[in-house]
Amino acid sequence: MTSLLNKPLTAVKRKIQLERTARGLAVGALVLLLFLLGATAFLATWNFPDNAIAGVRIILAGLVLVLLWKLLISPWIFRPSDQRIARFLEERYPDLQDRLSTAVEIGSPGSRIHPDLRSLILRDAYRKLKKIPVPRFYWPRRSTLSLVSLALVALTFNLLYLAGPMEFSYTLSRLASPASDETPPPLYRVEVTPGNRTVPERSDLEIGAASVGFEAAEALLFVQYANYPRWESSPMYSTTDGNRFTFQLFDIRESLDYYVEAD
């Protein structure tokens, strides 16, 4: 193709590619959001086991690569030919008739058309093409829907992350944890205080427990004294905060181990 038609056809090709990119971004974002929602439901059902999280990471990485290639990279590598763009414009604008595709064909290398006739055909096609107004979108409905969908997906993702179920934000933090120094703590856990503590002999110690990520109806304190191998259990007392429990150990005379179970 000669330089006479190169600029307008390249502009059309770029606009078409941008519209395809917008559609690819919308489809890819929606697919990823649905995948994350499904992964959240799956991982939450099984209480976020490490092997399941590793599997979801692998699937997510593969899905991202496939979407990038199919929806974003591939369309820019395998661009439509000039002849195809010419036919596309002629179908949309019948006034062009076959002028544009003919001009593209005779402007290709190896054409045996006389130079004067070739110049006449190219100039005629160029004049006709310049009279056609350049639209904002070649596919207005589809491109507008793509942009709106992309904005809605982004909004939905942010709402889910900031104000949605804690399982969703926790899933994202666990999936991203390999890139960070620390693994996020379990979503469903019992935080016990005071933890490891040295106290004077024959003193008292208050044990506190709080359920995080779930509402516990009861909590049991298990204690094993150094000179008594059996674990002893005692129900803990609920505080005004329904998710917190306490128990007082009196007159501690020897070292002990303890843990709490809540349900």
matplotlib code that plots the C-alpha trace (Angstrom):
import matplotlib.pyplot as plt

x = [0.0, 1.3, 1.8, -1.2, -3.6, -1.3, -2.2, -6.0, -6.1, -3.7, -5.9, -8.9, -6.9, -5.8, -9.3, -10.6, -7.8, -8.6, -12.2, -11.2, -8.9, -11.7, -13.9, -11.0, -10.4, -14.1, -14.4, -11.1, -12.0, -15.4, -13.9, -11.3, -13.9, -16.1, -13.1, -12.1, -15.7, -15.7, -12.3, -13.4, -16.5, -14.3, -11.5, -13.9, -15.8, -12.5, -11.2, -8.4, -6.0, -2.5, -2.6, -5.9, -4.5, -1.5, -3.7, -5.9, -2.7, -1.6, -5.0, -5.2, -1.8, -2.7, -6.0, -4.3, -1.8, -4.5, -6.7, -3.7, -2.8, -6.3, -7.9, -5.1, -1.8, -2.9, -5.2, -2.3, 0.1, -2.2, -3.7, -6.2, -4.7, -5.1, -7.3, -9.6, -9.8, -10.7, -13.5, -14.7, -15.0, -16.7, -19.3, -20.0, -19.9, -21.4, -20.4, -16.9, -18.0, -14.9, -12.5, -10.7, -10.0, -9.0, -6.6, -5.1, -4.7, -3.0, -0.8, 0.7, 4.1, 4.1, 1.2, 1.5, -0.9, 0.4, 1.8, -0.5, -3.6, -2.5, -2.0, -5.5, -7.2, -5.3, -6.2, -9.8, -10.0, -8.2, -10.7, -13.6, -12.1, -11.4, -15.1, -16.2, -16.5, -14.5, -16.9, -16.1, -16.8, -17.2, -19.3, -21.0, -23.2, -20.7, -17.8, -20.0, -21.2, -17.5, -16.5, -19.5, -19.0, -15.3, -16.2, -18.9, -16.5, -13.9, -16.5, -17.8, -14.3, -13.5, -16.8, -16.2, -12.7, -13.4, -17.0, -17.8, -17.5, -14.1, -13.6, -13.1, -10.4, -8.8, -8.7, -6.9, -4.4, -3.6, -3.3, -0.9, 1.1, 4.0, 5.0, 5.0, 7.2, 4.5, 1.6, -1.7, -3.1, -6.0, -9.3, -11.2, -9.2, -9.2, -6.9, -5.8, -4.2, -1.9, 0.0, 3.4, 3.7, 5.9, 4.0, 5.0, 4.2, 0.8, -0.5, -3.7, -3.9, -6.8, -7.0, -8.9, -10.1, -11.7, -13.2, -12.2, -14.1, -16.9, -19.3, -18.6, -21.4, -19.0, -15.3, -13.4, -10.1, -7.8, -5.0, -2.2, -0.1, 3.6, 3.1, -0.3, -0.3, -4.0, -5.6, -8.4, -11.1, -13.3, -16.0, -15.0, -17.3, -18.8, -18.3, -20.6, -18.9, -20.4, -17.1, -14.9, -14.5, -12.5, -11.4, -9.5, -6.7, -6.2, -3.1, -0.8, 1.9, 3.6, 4.2, 1.3, 0.3, -3.1, -5.1, -8.7, -11.3, -14.3, -17.4]
y = [0.0, 3.4, 6.2, 8.0, 5.5, 4.4, 7.0, 6.8, 3.0, 2.8, 5.1, 2.9, -0.2, 1.4, 2.4, -1.1, -2.6, -0.2, -1.2, -4.9, -4.2, -2.6, -5.6, -7.9, -6.0, -6.2, -9.9, -10.7, -8.6, -10.3, -13.8, -13.0, -11.6, -14.7, -16.9, -15.1, -15.4, -19.1, -19.6, -17.7, -19.9, -23.0, -22.0, -20.8, -24.1, -26.0, -23.4, -22.2, -25.2, -24.5, -27.1, -25.7, -22.2, -23.3, -25.0, -21.9, -19.8, -22.1, -22.0, -18.3, -17.7, -20.0, -18.2, -14.8, -15.9, -17.3, -14.2, -11.9, -13.9, -14.5, -11.1, -8.6, -9.7, -11.9, -9.2, -6.7, -9.3, -10.7, -7.5, -7.5, -6.9, -3.7, -5.6, -6.7, -3.2, -1.9, -4.4, -3.6, 0.1, -0.6, -2.7, 0.1, 2.9, 1.8, 5.0, 3.7, 0.9, -1.1, 1.9, 1.3, -2.5, -1.9, 0.8, -1.4, -4.2, -2.3, -0.5, -3.8, -4.9, -6.7, -4.8, -4.4, -1.5, 1.5, 4.1, 6.8, 4.7, 3.5, 7.1, 8.0, 5.1, 5.9, 9.5, 8.8, 6.3, 8.7, 11.6, 9.3, 8.0, 11.5, 12.5, 9.8, 11.1, 9.1, 7.8, 7.6, 3.9, 1.5, -0.7, 1.9, -0.4, -3.1, -0.7, 1.3, -1.9, -3.0, 0.3, 0.3, -3.4, -2.7, 0.1, -2.0, -4.9, -2.5, -1.0, -4.4, -5.6, -2.6, -2.9, -6.6, -5.9, -2.9, -3.6, -7.2, -10.5, -10.8, -14.1, -12.3, -9.9, -12.8, -14.9, -12.1, -11.7, -15.4, -15.6, -12.7, -13.9, -15.4, -11.9, -10.7, -11.5, -12.7, -15.1, -13.6, -15.2, -17.7, -16.1, -18.3, -18.5, -18.2, -15.6, -16.5, -14.3, -13.9, -16.6, -17.7, -16.0, -16.4, -15.7, -15.9, -19.2, -19.4, -16.4, -16.2, -15.9, -14.8, -16.6, -14.8, -16.1, -14.3, -15.9, -14.1, -14.7, -16.6, -16.4, -18.9, -20.1, -21.6, -22.0, -24.7, -24.2, -27.3, -27.3, -29.8, -29.4, -30.4, -33.2, -34.4, -35.9, -35.7, -32.6, -31.1, -29.1, -26.3, -24.2, -20.5, -17.7, -15.5, -11.7, -8.9, -9.2, -12.4, -13.4, -13.1, -15.6, -15.7, -18.1, -17.6, -20.0, -19.7, -20.5, -21.7, -23.8, -25.4, -24.8, -25.7, -25.8, -24.6, -24.1, -23.1, -24.6, -22.5, -23.5]
z = [0.0, -0.9, 1.7, 0.4, 2.1, 4.8, 7.4, 7.2, 7.1, 10.0, 12.0, 11.3, 12.2, 15.5, 16.4, 15.7, 17.8, 20.7, 20.7, 20.7, 23.6, 25.6, 25.0, 25.9, 29.2, 30.1, 29.4, 31.1, 34.2, 34.5, 34.1, 36.8, 39.2, 38.8, 39.3, 42.5, 43.8, 43.1, 44.6, 47.7, 48.2, 47.6, 50.0, 52.7, 52.6, 53.4, 55.8, 53.4, 53.4, 52.1, 49.4, 48.0, 48.1, 46.1, 43.6, 43.2, 42.7, 39.8, 38.1, 38.5, 37.0, 34.0, 33.6, 33.6, 31.0, 28.7, 29.0, 28.3, 25.2, 23.8, 24.6, 24.7, 23.2, 20.3, 18.7, 18.5, 17.1, 14.4, 13.1, 10.2, 6.8, 4.8, 2.4, 5.2, 6.6, 3.1, 2.8, 6.3, 5.4, 2.1, 3.8, 6.3, 3.7, 0.4, -1.3, -1.4, -3.6, -4.4, -4.7, -1.5, -1.8, -5.4, -4.4, -1.7, -4.1, -6.9, -4.3, -3.1, -4.4, -7.7, -9.2, -12.9, -13.2, -15.1, -12.7, -14.0, -13.7, -10.3, -9.1, -10.4, -8.6, -5.3, -5.4, -6.1, -3.2, -0.9, -1.7, -1.1, 2.2, 3.5, 3.0, 5.5, 9.1, 11.6, 14.2, 17.9, 17.8, 14.9, 17.2, 19.4, 21.4, 22.0, 22.8, 25.2, 26.9, 27.2, 28.9, 31.2, 32.1, 32.8, 35.2, 36.9, 37.4, 38.9, 41.2, 42.3, 43.0, 45.2, 47.1, 47.7, 48.9, 51.1, 52.3, 51.3, 53.1, 54.9, 53.1, 49.8, 51.0, 53.0, 49.8, 48.0, 50.8, 50.9, 47.1, 47.2, 50.3, 48.3, 47.3, 50.9, 53.8, 56.2, 55.6, 56.8, 60.0, 59.7, 59.0, 61.5, 64.7, 68.5, 69.9, 73.4, 76.0, 77.8, 75.8, 77.2, 80.6, 83.7, 86.9, 90.6, 92.4, 94.0, 92.0, 89.9, 86.1, 84.0, 80.6, 77.8, 74.5, 71.5, 68.4, 65.2, 61.9, 63.5, 66.5, 69.2, 71.4, 74.0, 74.7, 76.6, 78.4, 78.4, 81.1, 81.7, 84.8, 84.8, 87.4, 86.1, 82.5, 81.9, 80.2, 82.3, 80.6, 82.0, 80.3, 80.0, 81.0, 78.3, 78.7, 77.6, 74.2, 72.8, 71.1, 74.2, 77.1, 80.3, 83.0, 86.2, 87.3, 91.0, 93.2, 90.4, 92.0, 89.0, 85.3, 83.0, 79.3, 78.1, 75.0, 74.1, 71.8, 70.8, 68.8]

ax = plt.figure().add_subplot(projection="3d")
ax.plot(x, y, z, "-o")
ax.set_aspect("equal")
plt.show()
